Amino acid sequence: MTQIPSKQQIMDWVAEHPDASSKRDIAKAFGIKGADRIELKRVLKELEAEGQLERRRRHYLDPEKLPPVTVLELLAPDGSGDLFARPLEWRGEGPMPRILFTPRESDPALGQGERFLARLVEIHGEDYQYEARLMRRITAAPNRIVGVFRKEAEGGRIVPIDKGQDREWRVRPDATLGAQPGELVQAEQAGPKNRLGLPLARIVERLGDPSAPRAVSLIAIHQHGIPDEFPDKVIAEAEAQKPATMKGRDDLRDLPLVTIDPADARDHDDAVAGMMEKDGGATIWVAIADVAHYVRPGSALDREAWNRGNSTYFPDRVVPMLPEALSADLCSLHEGEDRPVIAVRMRLDAQGNKVSHAFHRGMMNSRASLSYGQAQAAADGKPDEQTEPLVDAVIKPLWHAYGLLKSARDRRQPLDLDLPERRIELTEDGRVKSVNFRERLDAHRLIEEFMVLANVAAAEELSRRQRPLLFRVHEEPSLDKIDALREVAQASGFTLAKGQVLQTSHLNRLLAQSEGTDFDELINITTLRSMTQAYYHPENFGHFGLALKSYAHFTSPIRRYSDLIVHRALITGHGWGGGRGKETDGLSEGDIERMQETATHISETERRSMAAERDTTDRYLAAYLADRVGTEMTGRISGIQRFGAFIKLDETGADGLLPIRDIGQEYFHFDPDAQMLIGADTGLEIGIGQRVTVRLTEAVPVTGGLTLELLELEGEALPRAPGKSKRSRSPRRVSTKSRLAEIKRAQKRRRKK
């Protein structure tokens, strides 16, 4: 009988020969033949049961190590630009090993999330455990979902939290990652649909209890793939920064600059000052944090800022573009602290027109950090202890300059939509305390007008100097969308000019006509939906909504990468570039070469953040309303789809779904052209803008979904279909019927032309 090796001998051999670790290989290595293989099989099974070895496709491996050939997923570049990958088949109990991907020049370019077959080499003495070489590209990133895990006898299921997904995913027992029932998880598609018709998923991350306080924003962060942890090198680089000195800077510390922000602002990146002029005009200063001094092109900070594109704001947290050492400290214009800035001095005439501007790279010292409420109260003659000394020297000159800018704005006629912003207030433990609409003060409008003017000055300055930059572009709406808006306006009793070049003043006249009427919200919503989405581009296509020929983002480099590019362009254009050896803080060749790529990328990250913020608000509102299921509420129809109507509730501004199956007792036809649901029996017409009374039937915080039941339309109960009741009557009001019928007739006329 051949001597059977000990368990430790087998473990040592497998560790040394991972390429040849099948039972046949082990038997051959130790000279085990015939019936002795049965004993070897028994020992291997014991090692497998003890967790010392894991059998994968007839090979025995150490579960705390990776096989020499495995499938990896490429991660985003870290702060140093290095590429790391994660193994798809990690089953060890220890932390997942770090794998450095080292591509060869001949390898195809791989993007974040792509899968590839790799050969691994174990590494010792580094902060990673393996190096990987590409063997074969496999697929792009798979479908991913975030959902709630429901455990079953054989694995489990994942219920998606996305309102747009009603399909569950099935998880095999070996792909649960130890998830517990009711736990929030992130998963990816692991194969085609099985015989039950459900797609297979593999859990890749456990996110915890979805009902826990402050979990709402965490859900959105993972659902939309927003990076929320800074690499160690990025944090180290930020914390190693030293305060800027006066070298190469103008001394602006005597200017009466102040910051005016929300009371709960986490950073202060802009400061303003105003001076009255003898001719009735004014001089305005706008000073912006000099982020470019600290975030140099090609640095770890720069790569991470580019990757994030912008900061993302939630009611309970901020996912910043820059680490806190910069965003909340060195780059934040704190009261009484010297801070480096790029500032623009703008001269206004007595009519509010900008007649000149000049940019400066300087050092400022904020006189005060004020909230909007404080500044407004001081302007209204009710200063507090902090603002009283500032009234004459700071507040009055600012409001004088604002008055001039307001008159110029009235002449320019930018689009003036009235869409109130919601404010969700949370308790200390992260639960919804109240939902209100933010009050719009002149202090808000003052800062907006100052920032718009500074952004215009930046775009004009760089265009004059012929320097590359990123413009903020907002193109005019399509003719089809304007025709649809015109038809809604005409059916509502208003007019929108036709046969001339569309200007924002035309839209403002329409909005003014509807103000205070039953159709106010309808016209505002429809006008907004007719607009195109703003984006970034290296070429200037103008900004329709602001009625400006040239516009760039300059005023928020702490939270927008676009503004950092504009700052670098100004630095290069003025020859301010401060060097650290061979480094520069101006616009680099790399910045210029990938300007289009940057424009596309940050436009996408902006939309990603907007979607995440919107989803988070929906979930908080659903949590707030969960205790009010069964309550009657009023609202207005804001959208029509084949599957039902969307209702915007008056009290909270929340959007709920009115399923078509639950409307009345008849079948409803969907008319996509007229954006109406039409009852097959009664002819009842349901369209955008109508007033409704509804009952809240369901509120699901984890998805943000609200389901409603229609009780009244335009103040009257729904009609019963003929034969349903002797008391059948139609509640249709003439105004609603004629309005929607006119929409339909107008669209038919347009199609015949």
C-alpha positions in Angstrom: 0.0 0.0 0.0 1.3 3.4 -1.0 1.7 6.0 1.8 -1.1 8.5 1.6 0.2 12.1 2.0 -1.0 14.1 5.0 -3.5 16.9 4.7 -0.7 19.5 5.1 1.4 17.9 2.4 -1.6 18.0 0.0 -2.2 21.6 0.9 1.4 22.6 0.3 1.5 20.8 -3.1 -1.7 22.4 -4.3 -0.3 25.9 -3.3 2.8 25.2 -5.3 1.1 23.7 -8.4 -2.2 25.6 -8.9 -2.1 24.9 -12.6 -2.2 21.1 -12.0 -4.4 20.4 -9.0 -7.0 17.9 -10.1 -7.3 14.6 -8.2 -5.4 12.8 -11.0 -2.6 15.4 -10.8 -2.4 14.9 -7.0 -2.4 11.1 -7.2 0.3 11.2 -9.9 2.5 13.6 -7.8 2.4 11.3 -4.8 2.6 8.0 -6.8 -0.9 6.8 -5.7 -2.4 4.1 -7.8 -5.2 1.6 -7.9 -7.4 1.2 -4.8 -5.3 3.7 -2.9 -7.0 6.4 -4.9 -10.2 5.7 -2.8 -8.3 6.8 0.4 -6.9 9.9 -1.4 -10.5 10.8 -2.4 -11.6 10.5 1.2 -8.8 12.8 2.4 -9.6 15.4 -0.3 -13.3 15.3 0.7 -12.4 15.9 4.3 -10.2 18.9 3.3 -13.1 20.2 1.2 -15.6 19.8 4.1 -13.2 21.6 6.5 -12.9 24.5 4.0 -9.2 23.9 3.5 -9.6 23.1 -0.2 -12.4 24.0 -2.7 -13.2 21.8 -5.6 -13.8 23.8 -8.8 -14.3 21.9 -12.1 -12.4 18.8 -10.9 -9.5 20.9 -9.4 -8.8 21.4 -5.7 -7.8 24.9 -4.7 -7.1 26.8 -1.6 -10.3 28.9 -1.1 -8.3 31.8 0.3 -6.3 32.0 -3.0 -7.3 32.5 -6.6 -6.7 30.0 -9.4 -4.0 30.9 -11.9 -6.5 31.5 -14.7 -9.7 33.3 -13.8 -12.3 35.8 -14.9 -11.9 39.4 -13.7 -13.8 42.6 -13.9 -11.9 45.8 -14.5 -12.4 48.6 -12.0 -12.1 52.4 -12.5 -8.5 53.8 -12.4 -7.4 54.6 -8.8 -5.9 57.9 -7.7 -2.5 57.0 -9.3 -4.1 55.9 -12.6 -3.3 52.2 -11.8 -5.9 49.7 -13.1 -7.1 47.1 -10.6 -9.6 44.3 -11.2 -11.9 42.2 -9.0 -12.3 38.4 -9.2 -15.8 37.2 -10.0 -15.3 33.9 -8.2 -14.0 34.8 -4.8 -15.3 32.5 -2.1 -12.7 33.0 0.7 -13.6 34.2 4.1 -10.9 36.8 4.2 -10.9 40.1 2.4 -11.0 40.0 -1.4 -7.5 40.1 -2.8 -6.3 43.2 -4.8 -5.3 42.4 -8.4 -3.2 44.9 -10.4 -3.9 44.7 -14.1 -0.8 45.3 -16.2 -1.8 45.6 -19.9 0.7 45.1 -22.7 0.9 47.6 -25.6 -0.7 45.0 -27.9 -3.7 44.5 -25.6 -7.1 46.0 -26.7 -8.3 48.9 -24.5 -10.6 47.8 -21.8 -13.2 50.0 -20.1 -14.5 50.0 -16.5 -16.8 47.1 -15.9 -15.5 44.9 -18.8 -14.9 41.2 -18.1 -11.7 39.4 -19.3 -10.0 36.1 -18.8 -6.7 36.7 -17.1 -3.6 34.8 -16.0 -2.6 35.6 -12.4 0.8 35.7 -10.8 0.9 35.8 -7.0 2.9 38.8 -5.6 4.5 39.3 -2.2 5.6 42.5 -0.5 3.2 44.9 -2.3 -0.2 46.4 -1.4 -1.8 44.0 -3.9 -1.7 40.2 -4.0 -1.8 39.4 -7.7 -0.8 40.8 -11.1 -3.0 40.0 -14.0 -2.3 39.6 -17.7 -5.0 39.7 -20.3 -5.7 36.3 -22.0 -9.1 37.0 -23.7 -11.6 39.8 -23.6 -15.0 38.4 -22.7 -17.9 40.9 -22.4 -18.9 44.4 -21.5 -20.3 45.1 -18.1 -23.3 42.9 -17.3 -26.7 44.2 -16.2 -26.7 45.2 -12.6 -29.6 45.7 -10.1 -30.0 46.9 -6.6 -32.8 45.1 -4.7 -34.0 43.4 -1.5 -33.0 39.8 -1.0 -35.8 37.2 -0.3 -34.4 33.9 0.9 -35.8 30.6 -0.4 -35.1 27.0 0.1 -32.9 27.0 -3.0 -31.1 30.3 -2.9 -33.4 33.2 -3.2 -34.9 36.1 -5.2 -34.1 39.7 -5.5 -36.9 42.2 -5.7 -35.6 45.3 -7.6 -36.0 48.7 -5.9 -36.2 50.5 -9.2 -39.8 51.6 -9.9 -39.2 50.8 -13.6 -38.5 47.1 -12.9 -41.1 44.7 -11.8 -39.2 41.6 -12.7 -37.6 39.6 -9.9 -34.2 37.9 -10.3 -33.4 34.4 -9.1 -30.2 33.7 -7.1 -28.6 30.3 -6.8 -27.6 29.0 -3.4 -23.8 29.4 -4.2 -24.3 33.1 -5.4 -26.0 34.7 -2.4 -22.7 36.0 -0.8 -24.3 35.2 2.6 -27.1 37.8 2.2 -29.7 37.7 4.9 -33.5 37.9 4.2 -34.7 41.5 3.7 -31.1 42.8 3.2 -30.4 45.3 0.5 -28.0 43.9 -2.1 -26.3 44.7 -5.4 -26.3 42.0 -7.9 -25.4 41.3 -11.6 -26.9 39.1 -14.2 -25.3 35.7 -14.0 -26.9 33.8 -16.9 -29.9 33.6 -19.2 -33.5 33.1 -18.0 -34.1 29.7 -16.4 -37.2 27.5 -17.1 -39.3 29.7 -14.8 -38.6 32.7 -16.9 -36.6 34.6 -14.2 -33.1 35.8 -15.0 -30.3 34.5 -12.8 -28.3 36.9 -10.7 -25.1 36.8 -8.6 -24.9 39.0 -5.5 -21.8 41.1 -5.6 -22.3 43.3 -2.6 -24.4 43.4 0.6 -25.6 46.9 1.4 -27.4 46.4 4.7 -30.9 47.1 6.0 -32.9 49.2 3.5 -35.1 50.6 6.3 -32.1 51.9 8.3 -31.9 55.6 8.7 -29.8 57.3 6.0 -30.0 54.2 3.8 -32.1 56.1 1.2 -29.2 58.0 -0.3 -27.0 54.9 0.0 -29.4 53.0 -2.3 -29.2 55.8 -4.9 -25.4 55.9 -4.7 -25.1 52.2 -5.5 -28.1 52.1 -7.9 -26.5 54.8 -10.1 -22.9 53.8 -9.6 -21.8 57.0 -8.0 -18.2 56.8 -6.6 -18.5 57.5 -2.9 -15.1 56.5 -1.5 -11.9 58.3 -2.3 -8.8 56.2 -3.0 -6.1 56.4 -0.2 -3.7 58.2 -2.6 -6.3 60.9 -3.4 -6.9 61.5 0.3 -3.2 61.6 1.1 -2.6 64.1 -1.8 -5.4 66.3 -0.5 -4.2 66.3 3.1 -0.6 67.0 2.0 -1.6 70.4 0.4 -0.3 73.5 2.0 -2.2 76.9 2.1 -1.5 79.1 -0.9 0.8 82.1 -0.5 0.6 85.6 -1.9 3.2 84.8 -4.6 1.9 85.9 -8.0 -1.4 87.1 -6.5 -3.2 90.4 -6.2 -4.1 91.4 -2.7 -7.9 91.6 -2.5 -8.2 91.2 1.2 -9.5 94.8 1.7 -12.5 94.2 -0.6 -15.9 93.8 1.3 -16.4 90.3 0.0 -18.9 88.1 1.8 -20.3 84.6 1.1 -24.1 84.1 1.0 -25.2 80.5 1.0 -27.9 78.2 2.5 -27.8 78.0 6.3 -26.7 74.3 6.1 -24.0 74.9 3.4 -21.1 72.5 3.7 -18.7 74.6 1.5 -18.4 78.2 0.3 -16.9 78.5 -3.1 -18.1 82.0 -4.1 -18.0 85.5 -2.5 -19.5 88.7 -3.7 -19.1 92.5 -3.2 -20.7 95.6 -4.7 -19.8 99.3 -4.9 -22.1 102.1 -5.9 -20.8 104.4 -8.6 -21.5 108.1 -9.0 -23.1 107.7 -12.4 -25.8 105.4 -10.9 -24.0 102.3 -12.1 -22.1 99.8 -9.9 -19.0 97.7 -9.7 -19.4 94.0 -8.9 -16.8 91.6 -7.6 -17.3 87.9 -7.8 -14.5 85.8 -6.2 -14.3 82.1 -6.7 -12.1 79.6 -4.8 -8.9 78.9 -6.7 -9.3 75.1 -6.8 -6.9 74.9 -9.8 -4.0 75.8 -7.4 -4.5 72.6 -5.5 -5.9 70.2 -8.2 -3.2 70.0 -10.8 -3.6 68.3 -14.2 -2.8 64.7 -14.2 -2.6 64.4 -10.4 -4.5 61.8 -8.4 -6.9 64.5 -7.2 -7.5 65.5 -10.8 -8.1 62.0 -12.1 -10.6 61.3 -9.3 -12.4 64.7 -9.8 -12.7 63.9 -13.5 -14.0 60.5 -12.7 -16.7 61.9 -10.5 -17.5 64.9 -12.7 -19.4 66.8 -10.0 -20.6 66.6 -6.4 -23.9 64.9 -5.7 -26.3 66.3 -3.1 -28.7 64.3 -1.0 -30.9 65.5 2.0 -28.6 63.6 4.4 -25.2 63.7 2.8 -23.0 65.0 0.0 -20.9 62.9 -2.2 -18.2 65.5 -3.0 -16.1 65.8 -6.1 -13.1 66.7 -3.9 -11.9 65.3 -0.5 -13.0 67.2 2.6 -9.5 68.6 3.2 -10.0 70.7 0.1 -13.8 71.1 -0.3 -14.5 72.0 3.3 -11.2 73.6 4.3 -8.4 74.9 2.0 -10.8 75.8 -0.9 -13.7 76.9 1.2 -14.0 80.7 1.6 -14.4 80.7 5.4 -15.0 84.0 7.3 -11.8 85.7 8.5 -9.5 83.3 6.6 -7.1 84.2 3.8 -8.1 82.1 0.7 -6.8 82.0 -2.9 -9.3 83.0 -5.5 -9.8 83.8 -9.1 -12.0 86.9 -9.1 -13.7 89.0 -11.8 -14.4 92.7 -11.5 -17.4 93.8 -13.6 -18.5 97.4 -14.2 -22.3 98.1 -14.8 -23.8 101.2 -16.2 -26.9 102.8 -14.8 -29.1 100.5 -16.9 -27.4 97.3 -15.6 -25.4 96.6 -18.7 -22.0 95.1 -18.3 -19.6 97.6 -19.9 -16.3 96.0 -18.9 -14.7 93.2 -16.9 -11.3 92.2 -15.7 -10.0 88.9 -14.1 -7.6 88.7 -11.2 -5.7 85.9 -9.4 -5.7 87.0 -5.8 -6.0 86.4 -2.1 -9.2 87.4 -0.3 -10.5 87.4 3.3 -14.3 87.0 3.7 -15.9 89.7 5.9 -18.8 87.3 6.8 -20.4 83.9 6.0 -24.1 84.8 5.7 -27.1 82.7 5.1 -29.7 83.8 2.5 -32.2 84.5 5.3 -29.7 86.7 7.2 -28.8 88.7 4.1 -32.5 89.1 3.1 -33.4 90.3 6.6 -30.6 92.8 6.6 -31.7 94.2 3.2 -35.3 94.4 4.6 -34.2 96.6 7.5 -34.0 93.8 10.1 -30.3 93.1 10.6 -29.1 90.8 13.3 -25.9 91.2 15.4 -23.7 89.8 12.6 -25.2 91.8 9.7 -25.8 95.2 11.4 -22.2 96.5 10.9 -22.4 95.3 7.2 -25.6 97.1 6.2 -24.1 100.3 4.7 -20.8 98.9 3.4 -21.9 95.5 2.1 -25.7 94.9 2.0 -26.9 98.2 0.4 -24.3 98.2 -2.4 -25.1 94.6 -3.2 -28.8 95.2 -3.5 -28.2 98.4 -5.5 -26.2 96.2 -8.0 -28.9 93.6 -8.0 -31.5 96.2 -8.9 -29.5 97.1 -11.9 -29.0 93.5 -13.0 -32.7 92.8 -12.5 -33.6 95.6 -14.9 -31.1 94.2 -17.4 -32.6 90.7 -16.9 -36.1 92.0 -17.5 -34.9 93.4 -20.9 -33.1 90.2 -21.8 -36.1 88.0 -20.9 -34.5 84.6 -19.9 -37.0 81.8 -19.5 -39.0 82.5 -16.3 -40.4 79.1 -15.1 -42.2 79.0 -11.8 -41.3 75.5 -10.5 -41.0 75.5 -6.7 -38.2 73.5 -5.1 -38.9 71.0 -2.4 -37.0 70.9 0.9 -36.9 67.7 2.8 -36.0 68.2 6.5 -34.7 65.1 8.4 -34.5 64.3 12.1 -31.2 63.6 13.7 -31.6 59.9 13.1 -32.2 60.4 9.4 -36.0 60.1 9.2 -38.2 62.6 7.4 -39.4 65.3 9.7 -41.2 67.6 7.2 -41.5 68.4 3.5 -41.8 72.0 2.5 -41.2 74.2 -0.6 -38.1 76.4 -0.4 -38.9 80.1 -0.1 -37.5 82.1 -3.0 -35.9 85.3 -1.7 -34.3 88.3 -3.5 -31.1 87.1 -1.8 -31.3 83.9 -3.9 -31.9 85.9 -7.1 -29.1 88.3 -6.3 -26.5 85.5 -6.1 -27.9 83.8 -9.2 -27.6 87.1 -11.2 -24.1 87.7 -10.0 -23.0 84.2 -10.9 -24.7 84.3 -14.3 -22.8 87.6 -15.1 -19.5 86.1 -13.9 -20.1 83.0 -16.1 -20.8 85.2 -19.1 -17.6 87.2 -18.4 -15.5 84.0 -18.3 -16.9 82.7 -21.6 -16.4 86.1 -23.3 -12.9 86.4 -21.9 -11.7 83.0 -23.1 -13.4 83.4 -26.5 -11.6 86.7 -26.9 -8.3 85.1 -25.9 -9.1 82.2 -28.2 -8.5 79.7 -25.4 -10.1 76.2 -25.4 -12.9 75.9 -22.9 -16.1 74.1 -22.1 -19.3 76.0 -22.9 -22.6 75.4 -21.1 -24.9 74.8 -24.0 -28.7 74.9 -24.1 -30.2 74.6 -27.5 -33.6 75.8 -28.5 -36.5 73.3 -28.5 -37.5 71.4 -31.6 -40.4 72.7 -33.7 -42.5 69.6 -32.9 -42.3 70.3 -29.2 -43.1 73.9 -29.6 -46.1 73.0 -31.8 -47.3 70.7 -29.1 -46.9 73.4 -26.5 -48.7 75.9 -28.7 -51.7 73.5 -29.1 -51.9 73.0 -25.3 -51.8 76.8 -24.9 -54.5 77.4 -27.5 -56.8 74.8 -25.9 -56.3 76.5 -22.6 -57.3 79.8 -23.9 -53.8 81.3 -24.4 -51.7 82.2 -27.3 -48.1 81.5 -28.3 -46.8 83.4 -31.3 -46.2 81.5 -34.5 -44.3 82.2 -37.7 -41.3 83.9 -36.2 -38.0 82.9 -34.6 -38.8 81.6 -31.2 -37.4 83.6 -28.3 -37.7 83.1 -24.5 -39.7 86.3 -24.4 -42.5 84.6 -26.3 -42.6 81.8 -23.8 -42.5 84.2 -20.9 -45.6 86.0 -22.3 -47.4 82.6 -22.3 -46.3 81.9 -18.7 -47.5 85.3 -17.7 -50.9 84.7 -19.3 -51.4 81.5 -17.3 -50.2 82.9 -14.0 -52.8 82.7 -11.3 -55.2 80.6 -13.5 -56.3 77.0 -13.3 -53.8 76.3 -16.1 -50.8 77.8 -14.4 -49.1 74.6 -13.5 -50.1 72.9 -16.7 -48.4 75.6 -18.8 -45.3 75.6 -16.6 -44.9 71.8 -16.8 -45.6 71.7 -20.5 -43.1 74.5 -21.2 -40.4 72.7 -19.2 -41.0 69.5 -21.0 -40.6 71.2 -24.4 -37.1 72.3 -23.5 -33.9 70.5 -24.4 -31.4 69.4 -21.8 -28.4 71.6 -21.2 -24.9 70.0 -21.7 -21.2 70.8 -22.0 -19.4 71.2 -25.3 -16.1 72.7 -26.5 -18.0 74.6 -29.2 -20.4 77.5 -28.5 -24.0 76.9 -29.4 -25.5 79.5 -27.1 -27.8 79.2 -24.1 -31.4 79.5 -25.1 -32.9 79.3 -21.6 -30.8 82.2 -20.3 -31.1 84.1 -23.6 -27.3 84.4 -23.8 -25.0 84.0 -26.8 -22.0 82.8 -24.8 -22.0 81.0 -21.4 -19.6 78.9 -19.4 -19.5 77.6 -15.9 -16.9 79.4 -13.8 -18.4 79.8 -10.3 -18.4 76.4 -8.7 -15.0 74.5 -9.2 -15.4 72.8 -5.8 -18.3 70.8 -7.1 -18.1 70.9 -10.9 -15.2 69.7 -13.1 -16.3 72.0 -15.9 -15.6 75.0 -13.8 -12.1 73.7 -13.0 -11.4 73.5 -16.8 -12.5 77.1 -17.2 -10.3 78.2 -14.3 -7.3 76.4 -15.9 -8.1 78.1 -19.2 -8.1 81.5 -17.5 -4.8 80.8 -15.8 -3.2 79.8 -19.1 -4.8 82.7 -21.0 -3.5 85.3 -18.5 -0.1 83.7 -18.1 -0.7 83.2 -14.3 0.5 79.5 -14.3 2.1 78.8 -11.0 4.7 76.1 -11.3 5.9 73.4 -8.9 8.9 72.1 -10.8 7.6 70.9 -14.1 4.0 71.0 -13.0 1.5 73.7 -14.0 -1.9 74.6 -12.7 -3.1 75.9 -16.1 -4.7 74.1 -19.0 -2.5 71.1 -19.9 -2.1 69.5 -23.4 -4.0 66.5 -22.0 -6.9 68.7 -21.0 -7.1 70.2 -24.5 -6.7 66.8 -26.3 -9.6 65.2 -24.4 -11.9 68.3 -24.2 -14.7 66.6 -26.2 -14.3 63.4 -24.1 -14.5 65.5 -20.9 -17.6 67.4 -22.1 -19.4 64.1 -22.9 -18.3 62.5 -19.6 -19.3 65.3 -17.3 -22.6 65.8 -19.1 -23.3 62.1 -18.3 -22.2 62.4 -14.7 -24.4 65.4 -14.2 -27.4 63.5 -15.5 -26.4 60.5 -13.3 -26.4 62.8 -10.2 -29.7 64.4 -11.1 -31.3 60.9 -11.4 -29.9 59.8 -8.1 -31.0 63.0 -6.3 -34.5 62.6 -7.9 -34.8 59.0 -6.9 -33.7 59.8 -3.3 -36.3 62.5 -3.0 -39.0 60.1 -4.3 -38.0 57.6 -1.6 -38.0 60.1 1.2 -41.4 61.3 0.1 -42.7 57.8 0.0 -41.4 57.2 3.5 -43.0 60.4 4.7 -46.4 59.4 3.2 -46.3 55.7 4.2 -48.2 56.5 7.4 -50.9 58.3 5.4 -52.1 55.4 3.2 -55.9 55.7 2.8 -55.8 59.5 3.0 -57.5 61.7 0.4 -55.3 64.2 -1.3 -55.5 66.8 -4.1 -53.3 67.2 -7.1 -53.0 67.8 -10.8 -52.3 65.3 -13.7 -48.7 65.9 -14.8 -48.3 63.1 -17.3 -50.2 60.5 -19.3 -48.9 57.1 -20.4 -50.5 53.9 -21.8 -50.4 52.3 -18.3 -52.0 55.3 -16.4 -51.6 58.8 -15.3 -49.0 60.6 -13.1 -50.3 62.9 -10.4 -48.3 65.7 -8.8 -49.7 66.0 -5.2 -50.3 69.6 -4.0 -49.0 69.3 -0.4 -45.7 67.7 -1.0 -45.1 67.9 -4.8 -44.7 64.1 -4.8 -45.5 62.2 -8.0 -47.8 59.2 -7.8 -49.1 56.7 -10.3 -52.8 56.3 -11.1 -52.9 52.9 -12.8 -55.2 52.7 -15.8 -56.7 49.5 -14.5 -58.0 51.4 -11.4 -59.6 54.3 -13.2 -63.4 54.0 -13.2 -65.3 51.0 -14.4 -64.6 51.0 -18.1 -61.8 50.5 -20.6 -59.6 53.6 -21.4 -58.0 54.2 -24.8 -54.6 55.9 -24.8 -54.2 58.7 -27.3 -50.4 59.5 -27.5 -50.9 62.5 -29.8 -53.4 64.3 -27.6 -51.8 62.9 -24.4 -55.2 61.7 -23.2 -56.9 58.6 -21.8 -60.4 58.3 -23.2 -63.2 56.2 -21.7 -64.6 53.6 -24.1 -68.1 53.8 -22.7 -68.6 57.3 -21.3 -66.1 59.1 -23.5 -64.5 60.6 -20.3 -61.3 62.4 -21.3 -58.4 62.5 -18.8 -55.5 64.8 -19.7 -52.5 66.8 -18.4 -53.3 69.7 -16.1 -56.7 68.5 -14.8 -57.4 68.8 -11.1 -58.0 65.6 -9.2 -58.8 64.2 -5.8 -57.2 60.9 -5.1 -56.7 58.4 -2.3 -53.2 57.1 -1.5 -53.4 53.3 -1.7 -49.7 52.4 -1.4 -46.4 54.0 -0.5 -43.2 51.9 -0.9 -40.2 53.7 0.6 -37.6 51.3 -0.8 -38.7 52.1 -4.4 -40.1 55.5 -3.9 -43.4 54.4 -5.6 -46.8 55.9 -4.7 -50.0 54.4 -6.0 -53.2 56.4 -6.1 -56.9 55.8 -6.7 -58.9 58.4 -8.6 -61.9 59.8 -6.6 -62.8 63.1 -8.4 -61.9 64.7 -11.7 -62.2 68.5 -12.0 -64.2 68.5 -8.7 -66.8 65.8 -9.7 -67.1 62.1 -9.2 -66.3 59.7 -12.1 -69.2 58.7 -14.3 -70.4 55.2 -14.4 -70.5 53.4 -17.8 -74.0 53.1 -19.4 -75.9 50.2 -17.8 -73.7 50.3 -14.6 -76.1 52.5 -12.7 -79.3 54.4 -13.1 -77.7 57.4 -11.5 -75.0 57.5 -14.2 -74.0 61.1 -15.0 -71.0 62.8 -16.6 -68.9 65.1 -14.6 -67.0 66.5 -17.6 -66.7 70.3 -17.4 -67.0 72.2 -20.6 -63.5 73.8 -20.1 -61.8 70.4 -19.8 -63.7 68.8 -22.7 -63.2 71.7 -25.1 -59.6 72.1 -24.2 -58.7 68.5 -24.9 -60.9 68.3 -28.0 -59.2 71.3 -29.4 -55.8 69.7 -28.8 -56.8 66.7 -30.8 -58.4 68.7 -33.6 -55.3 70.9 -33.9 -53.0 67.9 -34.1 -55.2 66.3 -36.9 -55.0 69.6 -38.8 -51.2 69.7 -38.5 -50.9 66.1 -39.7 -52.9 66.8 -42.8 -50.6 69.7 -43.9 
